[in-house]
Amino acid sequence: MLRLLAALALASALCAADPTWETGWTETSAAAKIAEKPILADFTGSDWCGWCIRLKKEVFDTPEFKAWADKRVVLLEVDFPNGKKLPDELAKENEALMNKYGIQGFPTIVFLNAEGKELGRLGYQKGGPKPWIAAADAILDKAK
């Protein structure tokens, strides 16, 4: 019976819809207000930054992170790719956000409230989703 329950729980977690990474500030801020959740803004070089790629693979792409994010945050990707061209308006918005928050390197994760007030920062941490989520929870819990 316990195996059946464990299998059902795992299947449910795997079938749950992945949280959506927004790309525009206006939509993300509105979604955060409606959901009454903070924003996780991932400042990344998605196609060239080695640490960004590792963070995505080791944390953001995991079922543990996806389940956590679905409950705790609204996701915003602020991307600075080399191999693909962003729409001009989005590229300008991303540049403005990078300047506003003084981003010096990638990856930088900035936790924000829906109005854009910074709550804390995080970067790559080795060890997979568990220590990363614990560090993120500490930032979010302190900001309450």
N, C-alpha and C positions, 0 to 999 in steps of 0.2 A: 504494500500500500504506500509506504514512504517513497519507494522508487517511482511509483506512478505519479505521486504528487510532485516529486522533484522534476520528473520529465515534463509534466504539464507546466510547471513554473518556468522551466528553461524554454520550452516552446513558446510560451506566452511572451517572455522577454525577447526572444529572437524575432517574433512576429510583430512586435510593437513598432509603430512607425518611428523612423529616425527623426530626431529633432531637426528642424530646418535652420540652416545657416543663412541669415539675411545678409544682404550686401549694402543696403542703403540706410543711412542714419534715421531718416524720417520714419520709414516703415518699422525699423527696429525699436525706436523710441515709443511709437504708438503701440506696438505689440507689448512692450514692457509695461506700459501704463495699464493696458487692458488686463494683462496677466498678473499684474502686481508683483513682478519679478525684476531683479537686477539684470543688467546686460553684461555678458562676457564678450568683450571685443578682442578678437584675435588679430593682432597686427603681424602680418606674415608675408614672406616671399614664397608663395606656395610651390613654385616650380623651380626654385634655385637655392633656397636656404636649407642647408642640411639639417639644422636643428629644428626648423619648422616642419620639415618632412618627417623627422623622427617623432616629434610631438604629436603630429596628426596620426601616424601609424601606431605609436605606442599608447596613446591616451585617447585622442578624439575619435578614432575609429573603433574603439572597443565598446562592447555592449554595456559594460559598467559605466563608462562615461556617458553614453547616450541615455541610459536610464536616469543617471544623476542630473544631467542637463535638462531633461524633460521636466523634472520636478523643480529645479532650482533657478534656472536662468533662461534668458532669451539670448540666442547666439548671433553674433555679428562678425563676419569676416571682413577685415580691412586689408585687402591684398595689394601687393606690389610685385606682380609677376614680371618675368623677363620674356617668357616664351609666348605669351598671349597678350593681346591688346584689350584693355578694359574700355568700355564706353567713356568718352571724354568727361561727361558729367560725373561719373563714378570715380574716375581717376582723380579729378579735382577735389571731390568730396573726401576721398581717402587721404590725399595730401594735406588737406585742411585738418582732418582729424589727427594725422600724425604730428602736425605742427602744434595743434591745440594741446595735445597730451605729452609733447616733448619726447616722442619715441626716438631712441638712439640706436636701437638694434632689434633684430628679429630672432626668435619670436618674442613678442611682448604681449602678455595678456593683461588687459586693463578691465577691471570690474567697475561698472558705472551704474548710477541710478538712472531712471527714465529721463531725467532732466540733463544728464550728462556729467553729474558730479562724480569725481573719481572716488571709489571705495577702497581700492587696493590694486596691487600688481602681482603678477606671477609670470614665470618663464618656463623653460624646459626643466623638468626634474626627472632624473632616472628612477627606475623602479616601477614604471607602468602606471595604470590608472589609480590604484589605491592611494599611494602617497600624494599624487597630484590632487586628487579629489579631497583628501584630508586638508591639504594646504589651502585649497580654494574654499572649503567649508569654513576654515578658521578665519579667512578674510571676510566672507559673507556674514558669518555669525557675529564678528566684531562690529560690523557696520550696522547691525540692527538697532 
